[in-house]
Structure formats: structure tokens, C-alpha cells
Amino acid sequence: MSVWHQMFDFENYGELLVLVRNSLIAGAALGLVGGLAGVFVAMRDLPFAVHGISELSFAGASGALLLGTNIVAGSITGSLLAAGAIGVLGTRARDRNSVIGILMPFGLGLGVLFLALYKGRAANKFGLLTGQIVAVDTPQTTWLLATSAVVLIALAVMWRPLAFASADPDVAEARGVPVRGLSFAFMIVLGLAVALSVQVVGALLVLSLLITPAAAAARVSASPVLLPVLSMVFALASIEGGILLALGSSIPISPYVTTISFVLYAGCAAVGSHRTRRRGARRTVPSPAGAAV
């Protein structure tokens, strides 16, 4: 079989499409979660935290796989433990990064240990690192949808004060906004979002859902309304497109999701750069009197 047919094989695609109904539904929910949470990840400069939480999420999922329990529940447990530790111990950026630097190798090492002890299918081990949503079953979909609903409701409740605290924490605190409490609450919400995203692209490439869509949106809009909307649209396009492409191949889903996400970012970056050049050109156009406008 050629490399092309390994990556894109659409024979019997219509028959296979009905098998990923749960995956497409779960993917839509995860796209909303990743797109919205990613806006605050970018605002609060937390990409490193996302990666640190994903390692503990991987450890929790690996432990659940070894014990034969619910993998999503194990992933969420590991994420919440990491998010709680970062939120409690890392109130300042320097402290936070130190905590994350300690958690990451610990979580990864623990996950590797659990996978080494697991004697089941090798595909299950690989899926924790690279994603496995194409094979989502009904109980797993229920877990994903319920947790997604919790994250979306929490973000809706705290959106305005969290945006204020993220943009200018000193002024927000002076005006009575509970900055520290919001920071801890968001870390817990972020932990749930990371656990959900790990189910799509695996622990290694989780940044493609929680960073890239929001970063792409920020390149074309600074609107507080349009930016999260675009971020959700880009995340949804990445997940749903990745699922549909992975269905017709023998390749894991994560390369498709990350590639679509990167292409969207590159396109937005090009549009943003073009707009910046045009604005600069307008400012330097000479007036009829010969002065720069």
C-alpha cells in the first residue's frame, strides 16, 4: 500500500461514516471547549501549564487503562490533580513554571510505567499519546459530553470577571474582583479541558486544540466577541476535519488535527500580516501638500 493510500483511502467511506457518529458529536463539544478555553490560555500565558497538565492527564489515563477502569475518568482525575497543584503552588509565574517543570517528567514517567505494566492491545497504549476519538463508544461519549457541559457552563459564568482579571489583574483586584479565586477556578476548568482534548489528539499534541485555534483567531481579530467565535470555529474545523480524514486512513487522528490547525494559523497569520502592511502603507501615503498622512 502506498503512503498516499495509507493517509487517504476513501473506499467504502460511506459505510464507515456511520460508525463515527459518536466521534463527530463528541468532537463538536470538544471544539467548543478547546476554542473557548484557549482564549484565556493565550491571555494568561499558560501554554506551558497546558502541557504540564496533559502529562498528568496521560498518567491518569494510563493508570485507568492498567486497572481496567474508565479511561476518561482517569484522564480527568490526573488533569485535576495537576491543575490543582499548579493553582495552589504556582500563584506567581516563576513559581508556576517551576511546579510545572516538576510535574511534567513525573507525570510522563508515571504514565510510561503504567503502560509498560499493561499487557493489553498495543493500539490502546499508542492511542493515549496520539488520540483515539475515531473509536469513541457511547459511555465514553456520555462522559465527554457531560464534562464538556460543565466546562462550558463554568466559562460562561466566569467569562467577564475572568477576562477583566486576565487583561489587568492589578486593576481588577483593586476593584474587588477575586483574582486569586478566579485564577484557581480557571486552572480547574483548564484541567478538565485538557483531559477532554487529550481524548482527541493525545497527550503529546494537546496544544493544537488549546493554543493554535485561539492564536490563529488573535491574528485576524482583537474583538472580544469575534475572537472567541473564530477560535471555536477553527477548533471545530480542526477536530471534525481530522476525524473525517482519519476515518479513511490507517494513520492516527492527531496528524490530521494538528495539520489542519496549523494551516488555519498560517492562513490567519498571512491575513494579519497583509492587513498590517496595508495599514502601514496608508499611514505613509503623502498628502497633496507633500506631508505624510
C-alpha positions as CSV (number, residue, x, y, z in Angstrom):
1,M,0.0,0.0,0.0
2,S,1.4,3.4,-1.0
3,V,1.9,6.2,1.5
4,W,-0.9,8.2,-0.1
5,H,-3.4,5.3,0.3
6,Q,-2.3,4.9,3.9
7,M,-3.1,8.6,4.6
8,F,-6.2,9.0,2.3
9,D,-8.2,5.9,1.5
10,F,-11.9,6.7,0.8
11,E,-13.0,3.2,-0.3
12,N,-16.3,2.3,1.5
13,Y,-16.1,5.7,3.1
14,G,-19.9,6.0,3.3
15,E,-20.2,2.7,5.2
16,L,-17.5,3.8,7.7
17,L,-19.0,7.3,8.2
18,V,-22.0,5.9,10.1
19,L,-19.5,4.4,12.6
20,V,-18.2,7.7,13.8
21,R,-21.4,9.4,14.8
22,N,-20.4,9.5,18.4
23,S,-17.0,10.8,17.5
24,L,-18.4,13.7,15.5
25,I,-20.8,14.6,18.3
26,A,-18.0,14.5,20.9
27,G,-15.7,16.3,18.6
28,A,-18.1,19.2,18.3
29,A,-18.4,19.5,22.0
30,L,-14.6,19.4,22.4
31,G,-14.1,22.0,19.7
32,L,-16.3,24.4,21.7
33,V,-14.4,23.7,24.9
34,G,-10.9,24.0,23.3
35,G,-11.8,27.2,21.4
36,L,-13.2,29.0,24.4
37,A,-10.6,27.8,26.9
38,G,-7.8,28.6,24.5
39,V,-8.7,32.3,24.5
40,F,-7.9,32.5,28.2
41,V,-4.8,30.2,27.9
42,A,-3.4,32.8,25.4
43,M,-4.5,35.8,27.6
44,R,-3.0,34.4,30.7
45,D,0.2,33.0,29.1
46,L,-0.5,29.3,30.1
47,P,0.7,27.1,27.2
48,F,3.4,25.6,29.5
49,A,0.7,24.8,32.0
50,V,-1.4,23.1,29.4
51,H,1.5,20.8,28.5
52,G,2.2,20.1,32.2
53,I,-1.4,19.2,32.9
54,S,-1.5,16.9,29.8
55,E,1.3,14.8,31.2
56,L,-0.6,14.1,34.4
57,S,-3.7,13.5,32.3
58,F,-1.7,10.9,30.4
59,A,-0.6,9.3,33.7
60,G,-4.2,9.1,34.9
61,A,-5.5,7.6,31.7
62,S,-2.6,5.1,31.6
63,G,-3.4,4.1,35.2
64,A,-7.1,3.6,34.3
65,L,-6.1,1.5,31.3
66,L,-3.9,-0.7,33.5
67,L,-6.7,-1.1,36.1
68,G,-9.4,-1.7,33.5
69,T,-11.5,1.3,34.6
70,N,-12.9,4.3,32.7
71,I,-10.1,6.0,30.8
72,V,-11.8,9.4,30.5
73,A,-12.3,9.4,34.3
74,G,-8.7,8.5,34.9
75,S,-7.6,11.3,32.5
76,I,-9.8,13.8,34.2
77,T,-8.5,12.8,37.6
78,G,-4.9,13.2,36.6
79,S,-5.7,16.6,35.0
80,L,-7.5,17.9,38.0
81,L,-4.6,16.9,40.4
82,A,-2.1,18.7,38.2
83,A,-4.3,21.8,37.7
84,G,-5.0,22.0,41.4
85,A,-1.3,21.7,42.3
86,I,-0.4,24.4,39.8
87,G,-3.2,26.6,41.0
88,V,-2.3,26.3,44.7
89,L,1.5,26.2,44.5
90,G,2.1,28.5,41.5
91,T,0.5,31.9,42.2
92,R,3.4,33.7,40.5
93,A,4.6,32.9,37.0
94,R,8.1,31.9,38.1
95,D,6.7,29.6,40.8
96,R,4.1,28.2,38.4
97,N,6.7,27.3,35.8
98,S,8.8,25.6,38.4
99,V,5.9,23.5,39.6
100,I,5.0,22.6,36.0
101,G,8.6,21.6,35.3
102,I,8.5,19.2,38.2
103,L,5.1,17.8,37.3
104,M,5.8,17.1,33.6
105,P,8.6,14.5,33.9
106,F,6.8,12.9,37.0
107,G,3.6,12.5,35.0
108,L,5.3,11.3,31.9
109,G,7.4,8.8,33.8
110,L,4.3,7.5,35.7
111,G,2.4,7.1,32.5
112,V,5.2,5.2,30.9
113,L,5.4,2.9,33.9
114,F,1.7,2.1,33.7
115,L,1.8,1.4,30.0
116,A,4.8,-0.8,30.5
117,L,2.9,-2.9,33.0
118,Y,-0.2,-3.0,30.8
119,K,-0.4,-6.3,28.8
120,G,-3.3,-5.4,26.5
121,R,-3.5,-4.2,23.0
122,A,-0.6,-2.0,21.8
123,A,-3.1,0.2,20.0
124,N,-4.6,1.3,23.3
125,K,-1.2,2.4,24.5
126,F,-0.5,4.3,21.4
127,G,-3.9,6.0,21.4
128,L,-3.2,7.7,24.7
129,L,-0.3,9.5,23.2
130,T,-1.8,10.2,19.7
131,G,-5.6,10.3,20.2
132,Q,-8.3,7.7,19.6
133,I,-11.6,9.5,19.2
134,V,-12.5,7.6,16.0
135,A,-13.2,4.7,18.3
136,V,-15.3,6.6,20.9
137,D,-18.1,4.4,22.3
138,T,-21.4,5.5,23.8
139,P,-20.4,5.5,27.5
140,Q,-17.2,7.4,26.7
141,T,-19.3,9.9,24.6
142,T,-21.5,10.5,27.6
143,W,-18.5,11.3,29.8
144,L,-17.1,13.6,27.2
145,L,-20.4,15.5,26.7
146,A,-21.1,15.8,30.4
147,T,-17.7,17.1,31.2
148,S,-17.8,19.5,28.2
149,A,-21.1,20.9,29.5
150,V,-19.5,21.5,32.9
151,V,-16.6,23.4,31.3
152,L,-18.8,25.5,29.1
153,I,-21.2,26.5,31.9
154,A,-18.2,27.4,34.2
155,L,-16.6,29.5,31.4
156,A,-19.9,31.3,30.8
157,V,-20.4,32.1,34.5
158,M,-16.8,33.5,35.0
159,W,-16.2,34.9,31.5
160,R,-16.5,38.7,32.2
161,P,-14.6,38.8,35.5
162,L,-12.0,36.3,34.2
163,A,-11.5,38.4,31.1
164,F,-11.0,41.5,33.3
165,A,-8.6,39.7,35.7
166,S,-6.7,38.3,32.7
167,A,-6.3,41.6,30.9
168,D,-5.3,43.7,34.0
169,P,-5.1,41.7,37.3
170,D,-3.9,44.7,39.4
171,V,-6.8,46.9,38.4
172,A,-9.3,44.0,38.7
173,E,-8.1,43.2,42.2
174,A,-8.4,46.9,43.2
175,R,-12.0,46.9,42.1
176,G,-12.9,43.9,44.2
177,V,-12.6,41.1,41.6
178,P,-11.5,37.9,43.3
179,V,-8.4,37.5,41.1
180,R,-6.8,34.6,43.0
181,G,-10.0,32.7,43.3
182,L,-10.7,33.1,39.6
183,S,-7.2,32.0,38.8
184,F,-7.6,28.8,40.7
185,A,-11.1,28.2,39.3
186,F,-9.8,28.6,35.8
187,M,-7.0,26.2,36.4
188,I,-9.6,23.6,37.4
189,V,-11.6,24.3,34.3
190,L,-8.4,24.2,32.2
191,G,-7.6,20.8,33.7
192,L,-11.0,19.5,32.5
193,A,-10.5,21.0,29.1
194,V,-7.0,19.4,28.8
195,A,-8.4,16.0,29.8
196,L,-11.1,16.3,27.1
197,S,-8.6,17.4,24.5
198,V,-6.2,14.5,25.3
199,Q,-9.0,12.2,24.1
200,V,-8.8,13.8,20.6
201,V,-5.1,14.3,19.9
202,G,-3.4,12.5,22.7
203,A,-1.1,13.9,25.5
204,L,1.7,14.9,23.1
205,L,-0.2,17.2,20.8
206,V,-2.8,18.7,23.1
207,L,-1.6,22.3,22.3
208,S,-3.1,22.1,18.8
209,L,-6.6,22.4,20.3
210,L,-6.0,24.7,23.3
211,I,-3.4,27.1,21.8
212,T,-3.4,27.1,18.0
213,P,-7.1,28.0,17.3
214,A,-7.1,30.9,19.7
215,A,-3.7,32.1,18.4
216,A,-5.0,32.0,14.8
217,A,-8.1,34.0,15.8
218,A,-5.9,36.6,17.5
219,R,-4.0,37.2,14.3
220,V,-7.1,38.4,12.5
221,S,-9.3,39.9,15.2
222,A,-8.9,41.6,18.6
223,S,-12.7,41.9,19.1
224,P,-13.8,40.4,22.5
225,V,-16.8,38.9,20.7
226,L,-15.3,37.8,17.3
227,L,-12.1,36.4,18.8
228,P,-13.7,33.6,20.8
229,V,-16.2,32.8,18.0
230,L,-13.3,32.4,15.5
231,S,-11.4,30.4,18.0
232,M,-14.3,28.0,18.3
233,V,-14.8,27.8,14.6
234,F,-11.1,27.0,14.0
235,A,-11.1,24.3,16.7
236,L,-14.3,22.7,15.4
237,A,-12.8,22.7,11.8
238,S,-9.6,21.1,13.1
239,I,-11.4,18.3,15.1
240,E,-14.2,17.5,12.7
241,G,-11.9,17.7,9.7
242,G,-9.4,15.5,11.5
243,I,-12.0,12.9,12.3
244,L,-13.3,12.8,8.7
245,L,-9.8,12.5,7.2
246,A,-8.6,9.9,9.7
247,L,-11.6,7.7,9.0
248,G,-10.3,7.0,5.5
249,S,-6.8,6.0,6.6
250,S,-4.7,3.9,8.8
251,I,-3.0,6.9,10.4
252,P,-3.9,8.2,13.9
253,I,-6.1,11.2,14.1
254,S,-3.6,13.6,15.6
255,P,-1.6,14.4,12.5
256,Y,-4.7,15.5,10.7
257,V,-6.0,17.6,13.5
258,T,-2.6,19.3,14.1
259,T,-2.1,19.9,10.3
260,I,-5.5,21.5,9.8
261,S,-4.9,23.6,12.9
262,F,-1.5,24.7,11.7
263,V,-2.8,25.5,8.2
264,L,-5.6,27.7,9.7
265,Y,-3.0,29.5,11.8
266,A,-0.7,30.1,8.8
267,G,-3.6,31.5,6.8
268,C,-4.6,33.8,9.6
269,A,-1.0,34.9,10.1
270,A,-0.8,35.8,6.4
271,V,-4.0,37.7,6.5
272,G,-2.9,39.6,9.7
273,S,0.5,40.5,8.1
274,H,-1.2,41.7,4.9
275,R,-3.6,43.9,7.0
276,T,-0.6,45.3,9.0
277,R,1.3,46.2,5.8
278,R,-1.8,47.9,4.3
279,R,-2.3,50.0,7.4
280,G,1.3,51.0,7.3
281,A,1.1,51.9,3.6
282,R,-1.9,54.1,4.3
283,R,-0.1,56.0,7.0
284,T,2.9,56.7,4.8
285,V,0.9,57.9,1.7
286,P,1.9,61.5,1.1
287,S,-0.8,64.2,1.2
288,P,-1.4,66.6,-1.6
289,A,0.8,69.1,0.2
290,G,3.7,66.5,0.3
291,A,3.4,65.7,4.0
292,A,3.0,62.1,5.2
293,V,-0.5,61.2,6.4
